Amino acid sequence: MFSWLKRKPKQVDELKKDKQPNLNSSEKSNDLSVYIEDGKAIAERITETINAPTIIGSDISGIMNDTLQHIDVQIQLAVSTIIQTTVLEDYVYPAVTLLNEQPETVRDIDLAALEENKSNLVTALNSFGVNIQSIAATVGPTETLFEIVPAVGVRIAKIVNLKEDISLTLNAPGISIIAPIPGKGTIGISIPNKVRQTVYIRSLIETELSSSDNMELPISLGKRSDNTDYIADLTALPHLLVAGATGQGKSVGINAIIVSLLYRKHPSELKFVMIDTKQVELVAYEPIANYFLAKLPTGKSAIVTDATKAIDTLGALCLEMDNRYELLKDASVRNIKDYHRKAENDSRDYRHKDLPYIVLIIEEFADLMIRSGREVEMPLTRLAQTGRVVGIHLIISTQHPSSDVITANLKANFLGRISFKVTSKINSRTILDVNGAETLLGNGDMLIAINNEVQRIQCAYISNAEVDKVVESIANQQGYPTAYLLPETDTSGWNDATINLRYRDKMFNDCARLVVQMQSGSTSNIQRRFNLGYNKAGRIMDQLEAAGIVGPAYGSNPREVYYKTELEIESFLQSLK
């Protein structure tokens, strides 16, 4: 946990100086009355948070106890902001005993077969004119890595070009050549094992929990060819692109990433935004919505399954990102880690707000792109470009890694890429920029490329039953009253009937003058001229349409502008006052 979680949260000191909620009660409750004992105090905090007129304190507890669905959206956000940092100090992390142990019967290494493979490999290389000085073998879970030292004068390129010939000679499909092995003066030739070993996630979690590495978001991915654990820090990647054909281990890999984060992070440190248009892959995490998930204020479920809601959610995340940048600017820091460090050591008030890391997970991105296309790509590109600084990280998964789905704009911002077995070399090059993923063995065999360095990993295995146990252990504890609420947004579905021009954006008049001066109703022009986010610029453009200043959108073309002179628009703006 962050070290500042060890002290009592600031909001608790202000709201409950004498009393603490009974978090040790055996009866779990998410009723707001558990947390709110002084209605007047909480009302003052809500008023301060949303910058609204004073709320009658004596009535606020009753309002909250009815249901959050009937409270104004701004009050919901304020309540969520306050309560999310006042409780769960007694949260208990899931126990590793919930996960399956590696079977005690360790696979016996067939030394005779190993020596035979060594001899066959040396013979095959010699037959192609490649002499070697030495050879050593390391047996991994999926493949055996043979490290060879070529004789003086043998070119590395010659060995690499013999890959297919060696595979044919040894009758071993799916071999890979690492030339040279980073940090060693050897060349690696990996040959698949006849009997593969399953890598259970429990062993990786235990290593992760006992490690002294100071990773912010550690994710347990699997084991390398040399049998060492592969644990990466998501904040260093900082985004992850995952691809693989159906049934090759992609969904298991996503579950392994999620569960490894659940084992290391407190609910106040981490939130997931989950988008699953397939509606079946991420539904298992719905019970922990009030602990680790984030959603729209108007959303019924924390797992987004509708493409339209997905667009709104991405817009809300962009707005959350913009708000976080404002907080970092006020605190005079450059990233979320420095922000939390300063909050711990600096007692000055600079509108500090506890900012959990947010991990966006999209299951089957291709389906979302087919339905929404550019409406999805634009906010995702923004998040990928600038989200890491404020603690927003993306994990996107797809079965169809084509250039139509993984566009150049997206790909340029995803330095971490994972590919399970795919159907063609073209798909392998699309996701990794190199061939090889088409020759993988399936069942969790994967290639991971970080900064163009490719490694072969056997993905950690976690069953659906194990996921359910971990989720249940979290859901049986005291939770927050609601999921973490993202900022209110409405990037789609606006029309003249739903927009009240009495509540125009404060930039409405300036934007109206701009579109008339340029005679072009372009949202991107508004973004560039006034340095606005995609979400806000789109909302203003919808208001301009509702006011009759611009016409409806026609694809990617600018909207028609109905007012032709500055005198006409000024007269109209005066009539709106």
Secondary structure, DSSP 8 states (H G I E B T S, - for coil): --GGGSS--HHHHHH-SS----TT-SS----GGGT---HHHHHHHHHHHHT-S---HHHHHHHHHH-GGGS-HHHHHHHHHHHTTTS-TT-----GGGS----SS-----HHHHHHHHHHHHHHHHHTT--EEEEEEEE-SSEEEEEEEE-TT--HHHHHTTHHHHHHHHT-TT-EEESS-TTSSSEEEEEE-SS----BHHHHHHHHHH-----SSEEEEEEETTS-EEEEEGGGS--EEEE--TTSSHHHHHHHHHHHHHHH--TTTEEEEEEETTSSSSGGGGGGHHHHBEE-TT-S-SEE-SHHHHHHHHHHHHHHHHHHHHHHHHHT-SSHHHHHHHHHH--S-S------EEEEEEE-HHHHHHHHTHHHHHHHHHHHHHSGGGTEEEEEEES---TTTS-HHHHTT--EEEE---S-HHHHHHHHSSS-GGG--STTEEEEEETTEEEEEEE-B--HHHHHHHHHHHHTS---SS-EE------S---TTT--GGG--TTHHHHHHHHHHHT-B-HHHHHHHHT--HHHHHHHHHHHHHTTSB---BTTB-B-BS--SHHHHHHHHHHH-
